[in-house]
Amino acid sequence: MKKLTLILFFLGISATGFCQLKARSFEEVDSLQHIQKKKTIVFIHTDWCQFCQRMKNTTFKNQEIIEKLNQDFYFVDLNAEEKRIITFHNQTFNYRPSGNNVGVHELALQLGTMNSQIVYPVLCVLNEKNEIILQYSNYLEPKDFNLLLEKLKE
């Protein structure tokens, strides 16, 4: 009986407590929009940005946020310094070097530029037609991000 209780306990934890955020590629989102229309949330960040890393380790580890993102949105994690070619919404985007081992991806620039500059982290929300409906450039605590997700679902 104790073994059965332990097994059920661990199954319950793994089903609810260890839900992982499902990050999609832009190519996947393009395909998925044909099957089920959803808003897309793009998290644009860099490896050197402290607020980006903090958001990854707090906001995007929050179980309530993970569940909402997985259920109601498509989520894309975009490193602004990623060097791979990305095809999205019938366009091709490349990494644009700006010096020795420095540069930024064209798609990050297109989705994250506000007032002629990009400041990390950036949250970019796209509607079902892949049009930008919101850009936000700042760290968001889990409770504030949760409020944003609730507003976006309306």
C-alpha positions as semicolon CSV with decimal commas, in nm:
position;residue;x (nm);y (nm);z (nm)
1;M;0,000;0,000;0,000
2;K;0,287;0,238;0,082
3;K;0,445;0,172;-0,259
4;L;0,119;0,249;-0,435
5;T;0,081;0,573;-0,239
6;L;0,438;0,677;-0,325
7;I;0,388;0,600;-0,692
8;L;0,066;0,801;-0,705
9;F;0,235;1,086;-0,517
10;F;0,524;1,105;-0,766
11;L;0,290;1,075;-1,064
12;G;0,086;1,366;-0,926
13;I;0,399;1,577;-0,880
14;S;0,529;1,504;-1,227
15;A;0,192;1,581;-1,384
16;T;0,153;1,919;-1,213
17;G;0,476;2,027;-1,051
18;F;0,721;1,971;-1,333
19;C;0,534;2,111;-1,630
20;Q;0,785;2,253;-1,877
21;L;0,748;2,555;-2,097
22;K;0,708;2,447;-2,458
23;A;0,916;2,681;-2,672
24;R;0,845;2,670;-3,044
25;S;1,053;2,778;-3,340
26;F;0,923;3,047;-3,575
27;E;0,889;2,782;-3,844
28;E;0,670;2,571;-3,613
29;V;0,450;2,869;-3,529
30;D;0,398;2,936;-3,901
31;S;0,273;2,578;-3,945
32;L;0,071;2,567;-3,622
33;Q;-0,119;2,887;-3,709
34;H;-0,278;2,693;-3,998
35;I;-0,405;2,430;-3,752
36;Q;-0,500;2,642;-3,450
37;K;-0,494;3,021;-3,437
38;K;-0,326;3,159;-3,123
39;K;-0,133;3,468;-3,024
40;T;0,244;3,423;-3,016
41;I;0,465;3,555;-2,738
42;V;0,827;3,608;-2,839
43;F;1,085;3,650;-2,563
44;I;1,385;3,831;-2,714
45;H;1,700;3,814;-2,502
46;T;2,077;3,780;-2,499
47;D;2,312;3,563;-2,294
48;W;2,482;3,866;-2,136
49;C;2,163;4,045;-2,023
50;Q;2,116;4,004;-1,646
51;F;1,746;4,092;-1,653
52;C;1,691;3,841;-1,934
53;Q;1,854;3,564;-1,731
54;R;1,658;3,664;-1,422
55;M;1,333;3,649;-1,617
56;K;1,427;3,305;-1,751
57;N;1,496;3,182;-1,397
58;T;1,190;3,332;-1,228
59;T;0,903;3,434;-1,455
60;F;0,942;3,152;-1,706
61;K;0,983;2,891;-1,431
62;N;0,653;2,988;-1,264
63;Q;0,412;2,694;-1,303
64;E;0,102;2,908;-1,352
65;I;0,272;3,105;-1,630
66;I;0,404;2,788;-1,793
67;E;0,055;2,637;-1,797
68;K;-0,103;2,952;-1,945
69;L;0,165;2,990;-2,210
70;N;0,148;2,623;-2,310
71;Q;-0,231;2,622;-2,325
72;D;-0,328;2,960;-2,467
73;F;-0,030;3,087;-2,667
74;Y;0,262;2,989;-2,885
75;F;0,588;3,079;-2,711
76;V;0,913;3,153;-2,895
77;D;1,245;3,201;-2,717
78;L;1,469;3,413;-2,941
79;N;1,832;3,480;-2,859
80;A;1,893;3,812;-3,036
81;E;2,249;3,702;-3,116
82;E;2,146;3,368;-3,270
83;K;2,331;3,304;-3,594
84;R;2,097;3,064;-3,772
85;I;1,876;3,165;-4,065
86;I;1,511;3,191;-3,962
87;T;1,221;3,174;-4,204
88;F;0,903;3,328;-4,069
89;H;0,586;3,462;-4,226
90;N;0,726;3,404;-4,578
91;Q;1,045;3,601;-4,509
92;T;1,403;3,497;-4,440
93;F;1,597;3,662;-4,158
94;N;1,973;3,643;-4,099
95;Y;2,224;3,726;-3,832
96;R;2,374;4,067;-3,900
97;P;2,734;4,098;-3,770
98;S;2,839;4,442;-3,649
99;G;3,196;4,370;-3,541
100;N;3,424;4,096;-3,411
101;N;3,195;3,829;-3,266
102;V;2,918;4,088;-3,221
103;G;2,590;4,131;-3,400
104;V;2,217;4,094;-3,385
105;H;1,960;3,887;-3,567
106;E;1,741;4,071;-3,818
107;L;1,425;3,914;-3,675
108;A;1,514;4,032;-3,324
109;L;1,555;4,382;-3,466
110;Q;1,224;4,366;-3,651
111;L;1,027;4,239;-3,351
112;G;1,212;4,412;-3,069
113;T;1,302;4,760;-3,191
114;M;1,114;5,040;-3,018
115;N;1,196;5,409;-3,063
116;S;1,482;5,317;-3,299
117;Q;1,660;5,095;-3,044
118;I;1,640;4,751;-2,890
119;V;1,668;4,714;-2,513
120;Y;1,664;4,365;-2,362
121;P;1,462;4,177;-2,257
122;V;1,181;4,236;-2,502
123;L;0,843;4,069;-2,505
124;C;0,676;4,090;-2,842
125;V;0,319;3,969;-2,881
126;L;0,194;3,876;-3,226
127;N;-0,169;3,824;-3,315
128;E;-0,294;3,524;-3,513
129;K;-0,187;3,695;-3,838
130;N;0,168;3,743;-3,701
131;E;0,124;4,119;-3,665
132;I;0,282;4,295;-3,367
133;I;0,014;4,394;-3,117
134;L;0,239;4,463;-2,817
135;Q;0,605;4,524;-2,742
136;Y;0,734;4,550;-2,388
137;S;1,097;4,612;-2,301
138;N;1,164;4,544;-1,935
139;Y;1,185;4,272;-1,674
140;L;0,846;4,136;-1,569
141;E;0,785;3,968;-1,234
142;P;0,570;3,654;-1,249
143;K;0,262;3,830;-1,105
144;D;0,285;4,113;-1,360
145;F;0,343;3,872;-1,649
146;N;0,043;3,672;-1,529
147;L;-0,174;3,985;-1,548
148;L;-0,048;4,052;-1,899
149;L;-0,137;3,698;-2,008
150;E;-0,487;3,736;-1,865
151;K;-0,538;4,061;-2,062
152;L;-0,405;3,900;-2,381
153;K;-0,652;3,610;-2,354
154;E;-0,950;3,850;-2,368
